[in-house]
Structure formats: structure tokens, C-alpha cells
């Protein structure tokens, strides 16, 4: 298993009114843009397109109550995914350790009030640790070399 030194953030929210849902999605987009510069956008696992902010904001404002869609934003050093279904939100984000360390306080300040108000669950953890503990084949629960095991 190769170490990637990324952080994984997973969140699930429910109980939104439609206007709150729009705001929550716009907040997700704002956080992604504060932490990095998205370059690619993907809707429902179709072909990736160049990220154009105005197009995404327009799509967010047009979200209706019973929508079911999945978006992905990619940047050179991060990925942000959001799944909207029936006014509920599931998000997962992968950030480099460098970005996380730079913006740790901001990220926690973003997550905590949202989780307190609408959160079903959420976690923030090392992706290496997540992978290590969630691989079903125990023989793969190792790092590539001695140096990585000692890190």
C-alpha cells in the first residue's frame, strides 16, 4: 500500500429546506474555492469538463426539491464530491496534507456548525489510515517499505 499523505473529509446532512439546501451547496463550492483552484467539473460521472464558476452557480440555483445528482470538482491537489438526493447532502473531500495543515482551523470552523445543525455524521481523518483499516485483504495492510512503516 502506498502512502498518499491526504486527508479525507466525509459529511452527511439532512433536514434542509430548499433555500437552505442552495446555501449549503454554495458553501461547499466556496470552501472548495478557498482551499484550492478547481480546474475540472464532472456531473453524474459523465465526461469531465473545464470548471466554469458561473455555470456551476447557475446549476446550484436551479436545484429542485427531489433532485438526485452527483458532482465532482478536481484541482491538482484536491477533489471535492457532493451528492444531493431529496434535499440531503453527502460530501467527501480529499486534500493534500499541506492544504489541510494550512487551512485546518478554517475547515473545522466550516464543518462543526453545519454538522451540529443538519449533520447525520461526519469525519476527518488521514486517508492512509482510512485505507489501512478498510482493506479487506490483510496481506495488503502494509506500506511499501521499511521507511514508510517507520514514518
VOPAGU-2260 file (C-alpha; in pm, 1 decimal, decimal comma):
REM VOPAGU-2260
SITE   aa  ch    i         X         Y         Z
SITE  UNK   A    0       0,0       0,0       0,0
SITE  UNK   A    1     146,5     333,6     -98,5
SITE  UNK   A    2     112,2     629,9     135,6
SITE  UNK   A    3     -58,9     928,8     -23,6
SITE  UNK   A    4     -50,0    1175,8     267,6
SITE  UNK   A    5    -400,2    1305,2     204,9
SITE  UNK   A    6    -682,3    1392,8     438,9
SITE  UNK   A    7   -1032,4    1255,5     389,9
SITE  UNK   A    8   -1335,8    1455,6     495,9
SITE  UNK   A    9   -1678,3    1289,0     483,3
SITE  UNK   A   10   -2003,9    1460,1     576,7
SITE  UNK   A   11   -2374,2    1377,4     552,3
SITE  UNK   A   12   -2650,1    1628,7     612,9
SITE  UNK   A   13   -3027,9    1613,6     603,8
SITE  UNK   A   14   -3332,9    1818,4     701,4
SITE  UNK   A   15   -3287,0    2111,9     465,5
SITE  UNK   A   16   -3548,0    2348,1     332,8
SITE  UNK   A   17   -3485,1    2424,3     -35,9
SITE  UNK   A   18   -3327,4    2767,5      29,6
SITE  UNK   A   19   -3100,3    2613,3     297,2
SITE  UNK   A   20   -3000,9    2341,9      50,0
SITE  UNK   A   21   -2896,1    2604,1    -207,9
SITE  UNK   A   22   -2693,6    2786,6      58,7
SITE  UNK   A   23   -2527,8    2464,0     176,0
SITE  UNK   A   24   -2423,4    2374,0    -179,5
SITE  UNK   A   25   -2290,3    2725,4    -239,5
SITE  UNK   A   26   -2096,4    2699,6      89,0
SITE  UNK   A   27   -1946,6    2367,3     -29,1
SITE  UNK   A   28   -1838,9    2538,1    -351,0
SITE  UNK   A   29   -1695,9    2835,1    -159,8
SITE  UNK   A   30   -1490,3    2607,1      65,3
SITE  UNK   A   31   -1352,3    2420,3    -235,9
SITE  UNK   A   32   -1252,1    2750,8    -396,8
SITE  UNK   A   33   -1090,9    2884,2     -77,6
SITE  UNK   A   34    -881,6    2571,0     -29,6
SITE  UNK   A   35    -773,2    2528,3    -391,8
SITE  UNK   A   36    -848,0    2625,2    -750,6
SITE  UNK   A   37   -1081,2    2375,2    -919,0
SITE  UNK   A   38    -991,1    2302,4   -1279,3
SITE  UNK   A   39   -1233,4    2022,3   -1371,1
SITE  UNK   A   40   -1603,2    1957,0   -1312,6
SITE  UNK   A   41   -1797,3    1636,0   -1358,8
SITE  UNK   A   42   -2173,5    1579,4   -1338,8
SITE  UNK   A   43   -2313,7    1231,5   -1267,5
SITE  UNK   A   44   -1990,0    1058,0   -1370,4
SITE  UNK   A   45   -2016,0    1186,7   -1726,6
SITE  UNK   A   46   -1716,4    1327,0   -1910,0
SITE  UNK   A   47   -1511,9    1580,4   -1713,9
SITE  UNK   A   48   -1534,3    1941,3   -1828,5
SITE  UNK   A   49   -1337,1    2255,7   -1759,1
SITE  UNK   A   50   -1458,3    2415,9   -1436,3
SITE  UNK   A   51   -1654,9    2734,4   -1506,8
SITE  UNK   A   52   -1776,9    2902,3   -1188,8
SITE  UNK   A   53   -2077,1    3084,3   -1337,5
SITE  UNK   A   54   -2211,2    2763,2   -1492,3
SITE  UNK   A   55   -2197,0    2578,7   -1160,7
SITE  UNK   A   56   -2356,7    2865,2    -966,3
SITE  UNK   A   57   -2641,2    2868,8   -1220,0
SITE  UNK   A   58   -2690,5    2492,3   -1175,7
SITE  UNK   A   59   -2692,1    2528,8    -796,8
SITE  UNK   A   60   -2962,4    2797,1    -807,6
SITE  UNK   A   61   -3175,9    2567,1   -1027,2
SITE  UNK   A   62   -3164,8    2269,0    -787,4
SITE  UNK   A   63   -3517,5    2148,1    -707,2
SITE  UNK   A   64   -3655,5    1958,3    -407,7
SITE  UNK   A   65   -3635,8    1599,6    -533,8
SITE  UNK   A   66   -3310,5    1620,0    -730,4
SITE  UNK   A   67   -3063,7    1333,5    -737,5
SITE  UNK   A   68   -2721,4    1421,4    -876,6
SITE  UNK   A   69   -2350,5    1385,1    -810,1
SITE  UNK   A   70   -2084,6    1649,3    -877,2
SITE  UNK   A   71   -1708,0    1629,3    -864,7
SITE  UNK   A   72   -1464,5    1920,1    -857,2
SITE  UNK   A   73   -1098,7    1842,0    -919,3
SITE  UNK   A   74    -792,1    2051,7    -858,6
SITE  UNK   A   75    -427,8    1949,9    -886,8
SITE  UNK   A   76    -412,1    1895,7    -510,0
SITE  UNK   A   77    -770,1    1811,9    -406,8
SITE  UNK   A   78   -1101,4    1652,0    -501,8
SITE  UNK   A   79   -1443,5    1756,1    -375,7
SITE  UNK   A   80   -1752,3    1539,5    -430,4
SITE  UNK   A   81   -2111,7    1616,5    -343,6
SITE  UNK   A   82   -2419,9    1400,2    -385,3
SITE  UNK   A   83   -2759,4    1563,8    -349,9
SITE  UNK   A   84   -3067,4    1346,5    -311,1
SITE  UNK   A   85   -3408,0    1457,0    -182,6
SITE  UNK   A   86   -3271,6    1763,1      -1,0
SITE  UNK   A   87   -2995,3    1561,2     168,2
SITE  UNK   A   88   -2623,9    1607,4     107,3
SITE  UNK   A   89   -2334,1    1363,0     113,7
SITE  UNK   A   90   -1986,7    1513,6      64,3
SITE  UNK   A   91   -1639,7    1368,6      50,1
SITE  UNK   A   92   -1320,7    1562,2       2,2
SITE  UNK   A   93    -960,4    1456,9     -46,7
SITE  UNK   A   94    -698,8    1719,3      38,9
SITE  UNK   A   95    -323,5    1707,4      43,7
SITE  UNK   A   96    -173,6    1718,8     389,2
SITE  UNK   A   97     -19,9    2057,1     301,1
SITE  UNK   A   98    -359,9    2214,6     224,8
SITE  UNK   A   99    -515,4    2062,9     535,7
SITE  UNK   A  100    -238,2    2191,7     762,1
SITE  UNK   A  101    -263,3    2539,9     610,7
SITE  UNK   A  102    -644,2    2560,3     648,8
SITE  UNK   A  103    -714,3    2324,9     941,2
SITE  UNK   A  104    -887,2    2586,9    1157,8
SITE  UNK   A  105   -1099,4    2714,4     868,9
SITE  UNK   A  106   -1202,8    2358,6     773,6
SITE  UNK   A  107   -1309,6    2276,8    1129,4
SITE  UNK   A  108   -1491,5    2610,7    1161,5
SITE  UNK   A  109   -1677,2    2522,4     840,7
SITE  UNK   A  110   -1767,1    2166,2     944,2
SITE  UNK   A  111   -1868,1    2194,3    1309,3
SITE  UNK   A  112   -2169,9    2431,4    1287,1
SITE  UNK   A  113   -2305,6    2251,7     979,6
SITE  UNK   A  114   -2276,2    1913,4    1147,2
SITE  UNK   A  115   -2441,8    2048,2    1462,5
SITE  UNK   A  116   -2739,0    2186,4    1267,6
SITE  UNK   A  117   -2802,6    1928,4     992,1
SITE  UNK   A  118   -2538,6    1659,3    1037,6
SITE  UNK   A  119   -2610,6    1287,7    1029,9
SITE  UNK   A  120   -2242,0    1201,7    1052,2
SITE  UNK   A  121   -1902,8    1334,8     959,6
SITE  UNK   A  122   -1538,6    1253,5     999,4
SITE  UNK   A  123   -1198,5    1392,4     920,3
SITE  UNK   A  124    -906,5    1151,6     906,1
SITE  UNK   A  125    -588,8    1055,9     729,7
SITE  UNK   A  126    -671,4     878,0     405,6
SITE  UNK   A  127    -371,4     648,8     459,6
SITE  UNK   A  128    -514,2     543,6     795,9
SITE  UNK   A  129    -861,7     501,0     643,7
SITE  UNK   A  130    -727,5     277,0     367,1
SITE  UNK   A  131    -511,3      75,5     604,9
SITE  UNK   A  132    -810,4      -1,1     828,1
SITE  UNK   A  133   -1058,6     -67,6     547,6
SITE  UNK   A  134    -871,4    -307,3     319,0
SITE  UNK   A  135   -1032,5    -649,9     334,5
SITE  UNK   A  136    -719,6    -839,0     223,3
SITE  UNK   A  137    -499,0    -834,1     532,5
SITE  UNK   A  138    -185,6    -904,9     328,8
SITE  UNK   A  139    -229,0    -564,5     165,9
SITE  UNK   A  140    -231,6    -388,4     503,7
SITE  UNK   A  141     128,0    -288,8     478,2
SITE  UNK   A  142     325,5       2,1     346,6
SITE  UNK   A  143     571,3     -26,0      57,7
SITE  UNK   A  144     894,5     -22,0     250,4
SITE  UNK   A  145    1051,8      -6,2     592,3
SITE  UNK   A  146    1092,2     371,5     574,1
SITE  UNK   A  147     715,7     416,7     526,7
SITE  UNK   A  148     635,7     180,1     815,0
SITE  UNK   A  149     856,9     385,1    1044,6
SITE  UNK   A  150     704,9     719,3     939,8
